[in-house]
């Protein structure tokens, strides 16, 4: 009986799926992690020479999704559900930005950061067209459909309340209450806030580039292997360490890069818990893309420094890291105690499981 059970088509399919997921994980890690660390060496050399390294962080945001896409294209050859136009278009964008990053070290007199920004804007517009012209079943199969927008909108509202609440607490603790008033009264603040929805549609590819890799691809695999809580914590640590080159050569300097990385780990673990909960609750990759976009693009607003340079050359201390640990944990990590992290049945399907589910659904509909 055991022999018959182990040789049923169901068991063979499960073993095949397990092997595919291992290969997909290997490809994803190779692209998402190896690429930024290898280029991080070049980034470090450029930083030491005083060159502009700002293209590297922008390009790096595309690597996680590129890893997930390559994993799909390589392991699922012939799969008619792959949204090839959108996927290949995204890979081309990633390659162009990678070239810009390398070129900024070879031909530093060219404004590669400006060029890369234009590439992202044009590419985002084209990507919307490619995405929306893909068939519905393809978007469903590869987690691109979205859905549960009412709950998603409430989560965005909750996140914004917590986000601005954290900023207010930090200012109060620092004895800078007057700064809050200045920011609120500045017309530039409100102009930037009102322009955020438009900006989102023009640069969404960068934030989709991270979230499709971290949340859609990596989170379900880690939670399948290590459990709901263990998986999300490992993801947060991995996400934080992924930032290492940026922490040392962009956000801060090598002298305080370790402190910056510690703060990054706290941010990625706590926000990773919240983002992971949002994704589990809605099964909507676009909600975490929006949250990630808001998280990054509100920094110039809450600091009162209305340029992207606010992210560079930051001054961080162990004291600020400790404060961030306490506040971010209290505000964002509490959702880890909800049923979405207690009940394994709430785990979202891996890429392989999701595609196979859609294929079975289509076969059932065709057989009726």
N, C-alpha and C positions, 0 to 999 in steps of 0.2 A: 504493500500500500504506500509506504514511504517513497519507494522508487517511482511509482506512478505519479505521486503528488509532485515530486521534484522535477518530473519531466513533462508536466502539463504545460500548455502554451502560456498559461498565466505566469508560471514561475520563470519560464524562459524569457518572457517579456520583462518581468521584474529585474532579472539579472542583466538583461541587455540595457535596460534603463539605468541601472546602477552603474554599469561600465561607462555609459555615455555621460553620466553626470560627473564621473571622475575625470574623464577627458575634458569635459567642458570647464570644470574647475581649474584644471591645469592650464588650459589656454587663457582663461580669464585672469588668473593670478600672474601669468607670464606677461600679459599685456598691461593690466591695470597697475601692477606693482613694479615689475622689472623696468618698464619704460621710464617712469618718473625718477627712479633711483639711478638708472644709467645716465639719463639726461641731467640728473641732479649734480653729477660730477662736472659736466660742462657748465651748468648753472653756477656752481661754486667757483669755477675758474673765472667765469665772467664777472661774478661779484667781486672777486679779489682784484680784478683789473679795473673795477669801477664802471663796468658796462651796465646798460639797462637790461635787467633780466625779467622785466614785467610780462613778457610774452609767455614765459614758462608756466606760471600759474594758470593762465587762461587756457593754454593747450592741455595742461594736465587734467582739467575738468572733463575732458572728452575721453580719456583713456579707459575709465571703468566700463562705460557703455560700449566702447569699441571692443573691449575684451569679451563682453557678453555677446555682441553681434558676431564676432569671429568664431566664438564657440558654437553658435547656432549654425553659421554657414559651413563650418568645417565638419561638424558631427552630424548634421542633418541635411546632407546633400540630397537634392531631389525632392525635398519637402516643399510641396506646392503652397503651403500656408505661410512660408517665410515672406514677410513684406520686403522684398528685395530692393525695390526702388528706394524706399526710405532708408533701409539699412546701408546700402552701398553709398547713397548720398552722404550719410553721416560719416562713413569711413573716409570718404574723400575730404570732407571738412577737417576731420582729425588729422589726416596726412598733411593738408595744407598748413594747419596751425603748427604741427610739429616741424615742418620745414621752416616756417617763420621763426620759431624759437631757435633752431640751430643757426639760421641765417643771421639772427640778431647778434650772434657771437662772432660770425665770420665777417659780416659787413655792417658793423655797428653804427656807421654814419647814416644809414637808412632808418626811417621811422617805422620799424617793424611792429611796434605796439599799435600804432594807428592803423596800419595795414591789416593787422589781425582783427581789430575791432570791426573794420568794414567787412572783412570776410565773414565774421560771425553774424553780422546784421543781414547781409545778402543771403548767407547760407540758411539762416533761420526762416526767412521768408520762403525760400525754395523748399525747405524741409516741411513747412506747413502744407505746401501744395502736394508734395510727395506723400506725406502722411495721410492727408484727407482723401487722396485719390486711390489709396490702397483699399482693397475689399474689406468689408466689415469683418468677415470671418478671419482674415489675416490679423487684423488689429486685435481681435478677441484672443486668438491663439497665442499671440506674443505680448499680451498684457498692455496693449496700447489703447484700448477702448475707453477706459475711464468708467465713471458711473457713480451712483450714490452721491450726487452733487449736493443734496440738501445737507447731509451729514458732513460732507467735505467743507462746505461753506461755514458751518458752525465750528469746525476744527480750526479753520483759518482764523476766524474771529477769536477763538480761545487763544491761539498761538500769539496773535498780535497783542492781546491783553497781557499775556505773560511776558512777552518780549519787551514791551514798553514799561511794564512793571519792573522788570529786572533793571532796565536802564535807570529808572527813577530811583530805585533803591541804591544803586551804585553811586549816583550823584548825591543822594542824601547822606550816605555813609561817608562820602568824601567831603562833606561840607560845602557842596556846590549847588545849592538850591537855586541860586540866581541864574545858573547856566540853563536850567530847565526853562525858566521864563524867557530867556533870550532866544532859545531855540524855537519855542512855541510862537513867539512874536515875529520871528524872521519870515518874510514872505517866501524866501527861497525854500524853506522847510515845506510849505504847503504846495509850492510848485512841484517839488520833487515827489511828494506823496501822490499828487494827482497824475503825474506822468508815469508812475510805476506800472500801471496796467499796460500802457503802450510799450514801455521798455521791455516788459516781460515777453511780449510777442516777437520782439526784435532780437532778443538774446536767449530765448528759452533753451536753445540747443546745448549751451554750456551746463545748465542746471539739470537738464534731462540726461546729459552725459554722465553726471555723477549718479543721479538717483536710479537710472535704469540699471546701472551696474550694482550699486550697493543694495537698494531695496528690492527691485524686481528680481535680480539674478542671485545675489549673494545671500541675502537674508533668508529666503526659504531653504536654501541648501544648508546653511549653518544651523537653523532651527530644527531641521530634519535630523541632523546629526548630533547636535549638542543640547537639544531641548529649547523651549521658547525663551527662557531667561538666559541660559548659557549662550545660546546662539546670538542673541541681540547684544550681549556684553562683548563677546568675541568680535562681532562686527564693529562695535564702537571703538575697540582698541585698534583693530586693523585700519579703520577709517582714519583714526588719529595718527597712526604711524605713517600712513600714506602721505601725510602732509609734511613729513620731515624735511625734505629739501626746501619747501616753501618757508617753513618755520626758521630755518637757519640762514637762508639767503634772500628772503623777501619780507616776511612779516617783521623779522628782527635781524640780528647779526649773529654770526657764529659764537660770539662771546656770551650771549644770553639765549642761544638757540635751545639749550636744554630746558630752560624755564618756559620758553614759548611752547615747546613741544609738550611739556607737562600740562600747560593750560589748554593746549589743543586736544589732548587726550580727554580731559574733563569735559570740554565742549562737545566732542564727538560722541562720547559715551552717553552723556545726558540728553543731548539733542537726538542722538541715534535711538534712544529709548522712545522719545516722543514721536519722532518721524516713523519709527517702526510701528508704534501703536496706531498712528494715523493711517498707515498703509494696511495694517491688519484689519482695522475697523471699516475701511472703505473699499479695499481691494482696488484702489484707484491710484495708479502711479503718478498721475498729474497733480494730485493733492500734495505729495511730498516734493514734487518739482516746484510748485508754487511756494511752499514753505521754505525751501532752500533758497529760492530767489529772494523772498522777502527777508530772510535772515541776513543775506549778504548785502543786499541793496539798501537796507535801512541803516546800515552802519554809518554812512556819511550824514544821514539825517540826525540820528541820536547823538552823534559827536559834535554836530555843528560845523564839521569840516566837510564841505559839500563837494569833495573831489575824491577820485579813486585812490589818490595818494595816501589817504587816511589809513589804508591797510598796510602801508610800507613803513619800515623802520620804527616799529612800535617800541615803547619802553614798557617792559613787563618786569614784575618783581614776584618773589615767592609769596609775599603778602597778598598781592592781587590774585594770584593763582588760588590761594586758600579761600579768599572771599568768593571767587568764581565757583569753587567747588561747593561751598555751602549754598549759595543762592541758586545756582543752576540745578543742583540736586533737588532742592526743595520745590522749585518751580516746574521743572521739566521731567524729572525722573520718577515722580510719584505714580505715573500711569503703569509702572512695572508691576504694581500690586493689583491691577484690574484683571478681569477674567481673560482678557486677550493674551496675557502672559502666563496665566495659570492653566488654561485649557489647551492641550496639545491639538485638539480637533480644530482649533481656530487657525492653525498654521496654514498659510497660503501655499499653493502648489509651486513646485520648482518649475523652471522653464520646460523641462522635459515632461513633467506631469501635466502642465497646463496645455501644451500642444497636443499631447496624446488624448487628453480629455476632449478637446475641441474636435479632433479627428473622429473620435468615437461618436460624439454628438452628431456630427455631419453624416456619418455612416448610418446612424439610426434614423435620421430624418429622410435619407435617400431610400431606405428600405421600406418606408411606410407606403 
